[in-house]
Every structure is written in structure tokens, then in C-alpha cells.
Amino acid sequence: MVEITRHSALEERHRALGSKLDGEWNGMALPQTYASDPDDEVVAVRSKAGLFDVTALRMIDVSGSESAAVLDRMLTSDVAGLEPGQSAISNIVDDNGSLIDDVLVYRDAADRFRLSHGGGALEDVIGGFFAGRDATWAKNDDVHILSLQGRLSLAVLNAHTPLDLPGLSYFQHAETKLFGFPVSIARGGYSAELGYEVFCRSGDAVAIWDLILEAGAPSGVIPVSWACLDIVRVEGALLFFPFDMPEGDTTPWEVGADWTVDLDKPDFHGKAALVRRKSKIRCAQIGIEVDATTAVEPGTALLRDGREVGTVNSSTFSRYLMKSLALCHVEPGLAAIGTALEVGSPAGALPAHVVRTPFYDPLRLRTHPLHERR
């Protein structure tokens, strides 16, 4: 049995919504489901907005004059190139260039950062990078993260903060107030929609949760569960470490995360291995549609002419799109759109084919509208 070592201040709110808090991630109990139907919650996120509690993400505060240099040594992306108020998705790899965690880096000031990371091994190795440097790191289990996702998120929040929220671009954030409470608001999320993540103190989380839902209720904004989050993130082809990296030694090249690796910056941990393994890619990241009326099982084999050629990593049946979808790894030569595959199942092989991803909003216009791409 997994030990619960962290608690969200919103647990009673989740129970009141029908959650048994029977999910777990990073030592925190999750509202995996509410009394509401997760598919109905997806419709709310796609057409209005939904409020997630994503406090189970792990947060680390970093400060000191050498912070940027230490993080550049530790992570694959160009951290020093970030301006205060900018953030970026990055990764950390081991000596073999294998992914061990995904990291979202927030630069708050020249010498102050925050790291948001998932269920990987970052905290097992981070101390070695800071040893002897003028920089410190500390876990922050007090911070709570409320994620309002959907096209109405801007309108709901903008009326209650002095921040120029319409001027906040994707991967930008700022310290401000929301409903009078001190917060940091970041534009982003895990839903493939316009959205904002509100970072607040645990003592303020319940009040802010209630006020966001009160402000959004006339427009149909509702609280939404982690079951909903998993559906919308698969629809948006957003990867979840480590479930979408099942090989155990997966490189960024093999999950389509080339853009998180800056080989032009000075030496960083695992760089030599990444250079070496760039020419030895074993699998390609793909999305498939399956001829089925239910989700296929993660871990199921992908077949081509009866031969195993890959594996299903994440899957869902999207009632919103009316399709059975899966994120998979396949042999690189079989990644072309339209390639016919089969998914193994107890009932027999199910026909499938490779399609463009994201499945939902393939041009990512919801999160990256054309007027912001200039």
C-alpha cells in the first residue's frame, strides 16, 4: 500500500464532491473521480472551463547567485536564457542520456527559480549539482496549485486580479493578487486549452478554490477530477512521465522532446550520451486511433503483420471526439501517418492506424493562437 505523506488543503472539498481520494501520486491522495461523470467534466473543460487541484506536483524553490548556472548544468534546456517571468519545459537525464524526470522551470528573478516536477528521480540527484555552489534548493510542500483550464478561464480570473492577464503569454507567469490573496499566476496547463495555474499558500487554497468556482458558476465552470485530466491530456497528446517512457532508458529523442534539449549550450549532465544516442533512436512517439468503443489497455503490444513492433503507453476512449485513442511507441520506420497497425487484445487484434497528434486541436490554436506566434 502506498503511503500518503502529503495532503492537499482541499481534501474536504474533494470529499464533498464525491471523491474517495483513492488515487495517489507523489505521496498525495488524489481526487481521481467525483460524483460527476468524467466525460461530462471533459465537455466543461472543452466548452467552458474546469478547475483542477494539481497540488500533487512537487515544487522546489531555488535561489542564489549561481542558480542559473547550476540548473543549466543539471537540465537539458537553456535555463540561463530565460528572463524573469518566463518558464520552460525541460528534462533531466542520467549519465546514459535516459530521462529520469520532466521539469517545468519558472524563473522568478535573476537569482530565484521554482521547479515543478513529476514522479521521477530529480530529488534523488539534485543535491549533487548544488554541492559547493552559491545556490540552494528546498522542497516547498506548502504551495498549492489550482489549475483553471478552458476558454473561459481568462474571463473568470481577469476580473479578480490587478495583473494584465490578457497580456500574459504562454509560458509566462507573474506574482500578483487574486481575490486579494498573494499568488503567482502562470499561463499553461495540461489540458490542451487556454488555461492558468494559480500558485498559492496552503492556508489560502480553500478560499481561492471556492472563489474561483463562485465566480465561474454563472458561466458553467465546475470542479473537475484527475480522471478528466487524464482524458484531456491524452486528447492533447501530452506525455506523462514515466508512463509514456516505458523502456526505462528512454531518451528525449525517442519521445519527440528534441525541443527540450539545447546541445549548443555548454556541457550539461548527460550531454555526451545524448549526442551519441541521437543516431541510435529505437522507437518513435506516435498517436493511433483504434477501431474500438473502449480504451485499450496500456502496455498492450502493437502488431504489424503479426509481428510485435511497439507498445501502447497511454490510452483513453474520448467521448468528446468519439474515438479510442492511444499514445504509443513504435519502430521508427512505422511512424508515418496512415500506417496500419493492430492492437493486441484478449478478443483478438484490433485494427488501428497512425494519426496526426494532438488528437484534439492538432494545430494547438487553443494554447498558441496565431496572433501570439509572430
N, C-alpha and C positions, 0 to 999 in steps of 0.2 A: 504494500500500500504506500502511495506517495505521501510524504509528509508535507503538510501545509505549514509553511514558515512565514508567509507574508499574507496580509489581509488588506483588502480594499475597504475604505471607509464607507463604500456604497453597498456593502453586503446586505444590509436590511432592505435597501431599496430593491435589490435584485430579488430577494425572497418575496417581497410584496408583489413583484411582477410574475411570480410563479416559478422562479428558478430554485432548483435544489442545490445549486452551487456544486454540482457533481463533476464538473470539468476541472482540470488543473493544468497550469503551465508556469514554469519558473517558480514553483513553490507557492503559487497563489491559486485559491479556488476561483473558478470562472463561472459566470452565468452562461453555460453552454446553450441553454434554451430558456425561454419564458413560457408563459401560458399561451402566448400568441404563436401563430404559425410562422416559422422562419421564412417561408416563401412569401407570405404577406409582408413581412418585415423588409424583404428584398424590394418589393414593389414600392414601399415607402422610401427607401434609400434612393431608388432609381427615379422616382417621380417627385419626391418632396425632400425629406431628409430624415435620417435616423441617428440616434445618439448612442454611441458605444462607450463602454468603460474598458479602456485598454491599458489600465494601470499595471497589468501583469508584465508589460515590457520592463526590462531592467534599465535603470538610469545610473549613470556615473558622471560625477562632476570632476572636471579637470581644470587646474589653474597653475600659474607660474610662468616665468619669463620664457622658459624653454618648452612650453606646452605644445606649440605648433610643431616644433622640431621632433619632439617625442612621438606625437601622433603620426607625423609623416613617416617616421621610421617604422611604426607599428602597422599602419594601414596601407591599403593598396592605392588609394586615390590621393590627389593633391590637396592636402589639408591646408597648407600654408597659403594657397591661392584663394581660400575662402575669405570674404570680407565679413566683418561683424554684421550679424543679421542674416547671414546665408547658412544653408545647410546642404549636406550632400550624402547620398548613399555610398557607402564604402564597404570593404570587406577586410577580414584578417585571415591570412593563410599561414600554414606551418612551413617548416623547412623544405617540405616537398611540394610547396605550392598548392596544397589542398585546403579548401575552405574549412575554417573551424568556427566561424561566426559571421553574421552580417551585422553591420553597424551603420547607424544614421548619426552623422556628426553635425552638431549645431555649434556655430561659432558665435558666442555672445559678446566677446570683446577681444582685443588683441591677445590677451593672456588668459582667456577664460572660455572653456568649451563645455558642452554636455554630449555624452554618448548615450544613445538609445540602442539597446541590442537585445537579441532574442535568446534562444535557449542553448547557445553554443558555449565554447570554452574560453571566451575572451577573459573572463575574470580569473581563470586559472593561470593565465600567462602575462597579464597586464603589468604585474609588479616588476617583472624583469626589465621592461622597457623604461621604467621610471627611476630605476636604481641609479643613484649618483647624479641625477639631473635636477635642475631648478624647476621642478614641476611635481605636482602631487595629484593623486586621484582618490576619490572616495565614492562608495555606493551611496545613493540617495533613495532610501525606501519611503521617504515622506511624500515625495512628489506623486501626484495623481494625474492621470491623462484622460481627458474626456474628449472624444473624437466625434464631431458633428459632421456627417457626410451626406451630401446630396445637393441638388441645385438650389435649394432654399437656405442652405447653411449661411451664406453671406448675409442675406436679408435678416435672418433671425439674430445673428450675432452683432451685426453692424450697428444696430440701433442702441446697443448697450455697452459700447466701448468707445473711448475717445480716439482709438487707433484708426488710421486711414486704412481700414480693412480692404476696400476695393483696390487700393494701391499695392497690396501685398501680393507679390508674385509667388508662383510655385517654388518651393524650397526656400522661402524667406520666412523669417519669424521676428517677433519683437516683444519686448516687455511692455506691459500696459495694464489697464484695469478692465475687468468685465463685471458688470453689475456692482461696481465699486470694490471688487476684490482684486488684489495683485495677482497677475497671471503672466504667462508668456503664451502668445498665440502663434502657431506655425501653420502655414498653408501646406496641406498634404493629407495623407491618409492611405488607407489600404482597401479602398472601395472602387477605384476607377471612376470616381466622381469628384466634382468640386467639393472640397472639404477643409476643415480646420481642426487642429488639435490644440486643446486648451490644457496647459500645464499649470497646476495649482498646488497649494498646500493641502495635505490630507484634511486638516481642520476646516477647510473651505469647500471641500469636494461635494458634500451633500447639498449645501446651499446652492452652489453653482449648477449642479445637476438639475435640481428642482427648478431653478430659474430659467435655464435653457429650455426645459420641457414646457414650462408655463408660457414662455414667450413664443414657442413654436407650435403649441397646441392648436390655435385657431387655423393654422396652415396645414395641419395633419402630421406634424413632426412627432415621432414616437421613439421610445427606447427600443434598442434592437440588440439581439443576442450574438454570441460568438458563432452560433450555427449560421446565422445570417452573414456574419463576417467571412466565414469560410466560403460561402457560396459566391459572394460578390468578388472576393479576391481571386477565386478560380475563374470567374467570368472575365475578370480583368487581367488574367494571366500573370498574377503577382505571386512570386515564389515565396515559400515558407521554409526557412531553414529549421531542421535538416531534412524535412520530408521530401523536398524536391531535389535533394542531393544524396540519393540513397547509396551511392557507391562507397561512401566513407572517405574517399580521397578525391572527390570531385574538384576540378579547377574552375575558376571563373569562366574560362573559355568554353567549358562544356555546359554552362547554363545560360549562355548569352549575356554574361555580365562583363564583356570586354570593356565597356564604357566606365567601369568602376576601377580599372587598372591603368595607372599612368606610368608607363615604362620610361618616360622621358625624365621623370624626377630622379634625384639622387637615390642611391641604393636604399632599399627598404627590405623588411623581413620577407623572405621567400621570393624575392625578385628573380634571382638566378634560376630558380626552379620553374618559375612561371615562364621565363624566356625559353627554357629548354622544353617545357611541356606544351608550348603553344603549337608546336609542329607534331604533337602526338595526341591529338584530340580523339577520344574513344567513343564519344556519344554526342548527340545534338539535342538541344531542347526544342520540343515541338508541342503543338496542341492538336488534339484529334476530336472529331465528332464520331460518336459511336451509335450504330443503329440499335438503340435500346431505349426503354422507357424508364429506366432506373440508372443510378450511378454505378459504374463498375468499381470493383474493389481495388484500392491502392495496392501495389505490389504484384498485380496481375501481369502476366507476360504478354508482350506484343509479338505477334507472329507475322511472317511473310512466307507464303508457300510452305506452311507447316514448320518453318524454322524460327526459333526464338531470336528476335532482333532488338528487343528493348523491353521496357517496363513502364507500367502506369505508376506515376508518383502521387498526384493529387487528382481528385475527381469530384464531380457533382452532377446531379440532374438539375438543370436550370429550368424551373417552371417559367421564369420570366422570358427566356429565349426558346423554351420548349425543345431543349436538346440535352442529350447526355454528353458531357464534356470531360476531357481529361488532359492534364499536363503530363508529359511523358519524356523519357529519354529513349533515343533510337540510334541505331548505327548511322553515322553521318551521311552515308550515301542514300539514305531513305527519308531524308528530311524535307524533300520538295513538296510544296503544296499540291494536294491532289493524290499523293501516293496512297495506294490502297494497302491497308493492314488489317489484321484481325486481332481481337482481344480475347484471350482465353477466358473461359468461364465454365462452371460446372455443367451448364446446359449446352455447352458447345461453343465453338468460336463465333464471336460477334463481329460482323463487318464494321470497319471503321476507315476513316481517311484523314490525312493531314490537312489542316485548315490554317488560315491566317490567324495569328493572335495579335492583340487580345481578341477573345471571342466577342466581347461587348465593347462597343466604341473602338473599332480597330485602328482609327487614326488618333485616338486619345485626345479628341477635341474637348471632352468634358474637363480634363485636367490641364490640358495645354491648348487653350483656344488659339486660333490663328493670329489674333491681334497681339498675342504675347510672344510670338515666335520670330519677331523681326530682329 
